[in-house]
């Protein structure tokens, strides 16, 4: 429901009430609202307007107070029609520019972005990890360690280097590992990791049926090296504890359910998947996210890309009374800067 569907006076009062609730986290009474709004109307008129807004679902009255607080619908009208978004402070822009540097690997950039979102907004920040199909294998090297251990060096995309140790079923010589790396690079370099993994499994079976032991050994090494990608976290989150700092007693109780949802991941991942298909900043207030556990919280997201395709989504999770005028531009600018760094 747009602000145009309520009177100008009601819009001013709703905006003032929401801003007070964001700042203090407490129900707002008619006398406080009258003074803050600066409208030349009586207290009785203020009460009548607030009562009408409550009847229409924009406000509700907690049992313990005569004041009122915004509902999810009230916040939605505020965000869509009454909010004045502030330009991002230059200090925050400078921090983002310094930390989201093109010379960093994609994994480092994702980690940095989540921590920056949390520290700048004082909420929980999260960034989904780029999907495996967007990562391309550039080169692999196998180096022998002691016993049955092999150091795998994976070069992914243009400059991201991943090191991992695998345990092999037998001890390989340095020459055997070098020849295996040459074979794998010749067959798979430049292909998406998800495609490489599926092809390796298929070609291992073919090599086994043809008794091509050399090829099967090389593919087995490569398969072990890439299997760990499937175990990676789908998103990186920072600052969950910040949600506790500004929480009221009532919000504190409800945070337990949200933290349990973070552990399960399923609900949050489904929401983030929806966000990757949208353009620009998306705002989910309360149960608009589609899950009861988000009832007292809002999620502000934006997709990021490498200039050619969407790689994932980043965002902030906080109480419905978060400072949207600050959070929205922070999420937007962070997404743009992360995209720029990944595109360079």
Residue pairs with C-beta under 8 A, 6 or more apart in sequence:
1 56
1 73
1 76
1 77
2 77
2 80
2 81
3 11
3 14
3 77
3 80
3 81
3 82
4 81
6 14
6 53
6 56
6 58
6 77
7 49
9 39
9 41
9 49
10 49
10 52
10 53
11 81
11 82
12 37
12 39
13 33
13 37
13 39
13 46
13 49
13 50
13 53
14 53
14 58
14 59
14 70
14 74
14 77
14 78
14 82
15 78
15 82
16 33
16 36
16 37
17 28
17 33
17 50
17 59
17 68
17 70
17 74
18 70
18 74
18 75
18 78
18 82
20 28
20 32
20 33
20 36
21 27
21 28
21 69
21 70
21 321
22 321
22 322
22 323
22 324
25 246
25 248
25 251
25 319
25 321
26 65
26 67
27 61
27 62
27 65
27 66
27 67
27 68
27 69
28 67
28 68
28 69
29 65
29 66
29 67
29 68
30 43
30 46
30 47
30 50
31 43
32 67
33 46
33 50
34 41
34 43
34 46
37 46
39 46
50 59
50 68
53 59
53 68
53 74
54 60
54 61
54 68
57 71
57 73
57 74
58 70
58 71
58 73
58 74
58 77
59 68
59 69
59 70
59 71
59 74
60 68
60 69
60 71
61 67
61 68
61 69
62 69
70 78
70 320
70 321
72 285
72 286
72 287
72 288
72 295
72 320
75 285
75 286
75 298
75 320
75 321
76 285
76 288
78 324
79 283
79 285
79 324
83 324
83 325
83 328
84 325
85 324
85 325
85 328
85 329
86 325
86 326
86 329
87 329
88 326
88 329
88 330
88 333
92 120
92 330
92 333
93 333
95 116
95 120
96 116
96 120
96 333
96 334
96 337
97 337
99 112
99 116
100 109
100 112
100 113
100 116
100 334
100 337
100 338
100 340
100 341
101 341
102 340
102 341
102 342
102 344
104 112
104 341
105 159
105 160
105 161
106 130
106 135
106 156
106 157
106 160
106 342
107 129
107 160
107 162
109 338
109 341
109 342
110 127
110 129
110 130
110 236
110 312
110 338
111 236
113 125
113 127
113 304
113 314
113 334
113 338
114 125
114 126
114 127
114 236
114 237
114 238
114 239
114 314
115 125
115 238
115 239
116 125
116 334
117 123
117 125
117 126
117 127
117 238
117 239
117 314
117 315
117 316
117 330
117 331
117 334
118 124
118 125
118 238
118 239
118 242
118 316
119 125
119 239
120 330
121 316
121 318
121 322
121 323
121 326
121 327
121 330
122 239
122 242
122 245
122 246
123 239
123 242
123 243
123 316
123 317
123 318
123 322
123 327
124 237
124 238
124 239
124 240
124 242
124 243
124 316
124 317
124 318
125 237
125 238
125 239
125 314
125 315
125 316
126 235
126 236
126 237
126 238
126 268
126 272
126 314
126 315
126 316
126 317
127 235
127 236
127 304
127 312
127 313
127 314
127 315
127 338
128 234
128 235
128 269
128 272
128 276
128 312
128 313
128 314
129 232
129 233
129 234
129 235
129 236
129 312
130 311
130 312
131 311
131 312
132 192
132 193
132 194
132 229
132 230
133 192
133 193
133 194
133 195
134 192
134 306
134 309
134 311
135 156
135 157
135 192
135 193
135 229
136 156
136 157
136 190
136 191
136 192
136 193
137 154
137 155
137 156
137 188
137 189
137 190
137 191
137 192
137 193
137 196
138 155
138 156
138 157
138 158
138 189
138 190
139 153
139 154
139 155
139 185
139 189
140 152
140 153
140 154
140 155
140 181
140 184
140 185
140 222
140 225
141 152
141 153
141 181
142 150
142 151
142 152
142 153
142 172
142 177
142 178
142 180
142 181
142 221
142 225
143 150
143 151
143 153
143 174
143 177
144 150
144 151
144 171
144 172
144 173
144 174
144 177
145 151
145 165
147 171
148 167
148 168
148 169
148 170
148 171
149 165
149 166
149 167
149 168
150 165
150 166
150 167
150 168
150 172
150 177
150 221
151 163
151 164
151 165
152 163
152 164
152 165
152 166
152 221
152 224
152 225
153 161
153 162
153 163
154 161
154 162
154 163
154 164
154 225
154 226
155 161
156 162
156 193
164 225
164 228
166 221
166 224
166 225
168 220
168 221
168 224
169 220
172 180
172 221
176 217
177 221
179 218
180 217
180 218
180 221
180 222
183 215
183 218
184 218
184 219
184 221
184 222
188 196
188 199
188 200
188 222
191 199
193 226
193 229
196 222
196 226
197 223
197 226
197 227
197 229
197 230
200 219
200 222
200 223
200 226
201 223
203 215
203 219
204 216
204 219
204 220
204 223
207 213
207 215
207 216
207 219
208 216
234 265
234 269
235 265
235 268
235 269
235 272
235 312
237 262
240 259
240 262
243 255
243 258
243 317
243 318
243 319
244 252
244 255
246 319
247 255
247 319
251 296
251 319
254 295
254 296
257 293
258 293
258 294
258 297
258 317
260 293
261 267
261 268
261 291
261 293
261 294
262 268
267 291
267 293
267 294
270 290
271 284
271 289
271 290
271 291
271 294
271 299
272 301
272 312
272 313
272 315
275 282
275 301
275 302
275 303
275 313
275 315
276 303
276 310
276 312
276 313
278 303
279 303
280 302
280 332
281 300
281 301
281 302
281 328
281 331
281 332
281 335
282 300
282 301
282 302
283 298
283 299
283 300
283 324
283 328
284 290
284 294
284 298
284 299
284 300
284 301
285 298
285 320
286 294
286 295
286 296
286 297
286 298
286 320
287 294
287 295
288 294
289 299
296 319
296 320
297 317
297 318
297 319
297 320
298 317
298 318
298 319
298 320
298 322
298 324
299 315
299 316
299 317
300 315
300 316
300 322
300 324
300 327
300 328
300 331
301 313
301 314
301 315
301 316
301 331
302 313
302 314
302 315
302 331
302 332
302 334
302 335
303 310
303 312
303 313
303 335
304 310
304 311
304 312
304 313
304 314
304 335
304 338
304 339
304 342
305 311
305 339
305 342
305 343
306 339
306 342
306 343
307 339
307 342
307 343
311 342
314 331
314 334
314 335
314 338
315 331
316 322
316 327
316 330
316 331
318 327
